[in-house]
Amino acid sequence: MSESQERHYNILKLNRLFAISSIIFTAVWLLVFFDDYKRPWKKYQKEFRKLEIEKVRSDLNDLSIQLETNPEYNQLTEQLLSSQKDLEGRNNELDDIQKKLTILEAELYKNNQLYQFAKADLDVLKYDYEKSQIGPIKNKDIEKKYYSLSDSVDKYFLIREQSEIKVDKANKSQKIITKEIKNIESSLNALAREKNMMERKLSKVDPDAMTLANKIGNIVRDLPVLDFIDPYYEVKQVVVNDLEEDLVYMGMPKVDRCMTCHVGIDKKGFEDAPQPYTTHPKIDFMVGPSSAHPISEFGCTSCHL
C-alpha cells in the first residue's frame, strides 16, 4: 500500500489553480503583446498609405489620358514601335556579326600562327643563306629555298593583314550597331520615363501592383517580432542637435518624431488632404527635401516648439 502523504493543501485544487493562473497569464501576455504591437500612430501611416496609393493611381491615370489625347505622343508611339522593330533587327544583325567575328578571329589566329612559324623557319635559314653567300662558290639550293620561304612569309603576312582588316571592320560594325542600339534604348526610356517612375512608385506602395514575392515580403516585414528588420510602418524621427531638451542638470538633443503621424508633411500633392496628412504650406521654403531647411536636418520642433 502506498503511504498517504499529509499536506496542508489539496493537490488537485492546486493543479486547477495553477492551470487557471497559467491561462490567465498567457491571455494577459498576449494582450500586452498585442497592445504593444498595435501602436496608435500606425493607423495614421496606414491611412496615409491609402491616400498615397489613390494619388499615384490618379496621377498615373491622368498621365495616361493626357498622353493618349496628345497628337505628339501618338506620333512618338509610332516612332517607338518602329524603333522597337529596328532594335530587334539590329540585335539580329549584331548576333550575325558576333558569329562572323568569332570565325574571323579563329582564322586570324590560324594565319598568324602560319606566319609566325614561317618567319621562324626563315630566321633559321637566313643564317645558312648568309653563310653560303660568303666565298666564290654560292649554294644555289639554300638560296632557292631561302627565297621560296621568304615568299611564303610575305604571303602569310598579307593573309594575316587581310584577316586583321576583316576583324577590325567587324569590330567597327559591332561598335556602330551597339551605339545605335543604346541610342534607341535611350529614346525608348526617355519616352516612357515619367510613366515608368509612376509605375515603380505604385509597385512600392500598392500591394495590388506588387509581384507575388513582394506581396509576401510586404506582409512579412510588418509581422510581430519580424518588424524590427525593415518595417514599412515605423517610428520616424530626426535628432535636432542644435535644439536641446532640458533634463535637469543635463541638456540632450531634441528627438523630433512629428513626422511619424504627419507623414505627408514633406511630400507635394497632399495640400488638400486632411490633417495630419496635409503637405506643409511652405514646403519649398522649409521641410521639403530640396528646401533650405529640410525636415531631415531641422525637424518640426525647430519652429513648432
Secondary structure as UniProt FT lines:
FT   HELIX           11..37
FT   TURN            40..41
FT   HELIX           42..68
FT   HELIX           71..132
FT   HELIX           140..191
FT   HELIX           193..205
FT   HELIX           207..209
FT   HELIX           212..220
FT   TURN            221..222
FT   TURN            224..225
FT   HELIX           226..228
FT   STRAND          238..246
FT   STRAND          251..256
FT   HELIX           258..260
FT   TURN            263..266
FT   TURN            268..269
FT   TURN            271..272
FT   TURN            275..276
FT   TURN            281..285
FT   STRAND          286..287
FT   TURN            289..290
FT   STRAND          293..294
FT   HELIX           295..298
FT   TURN            299..303
//
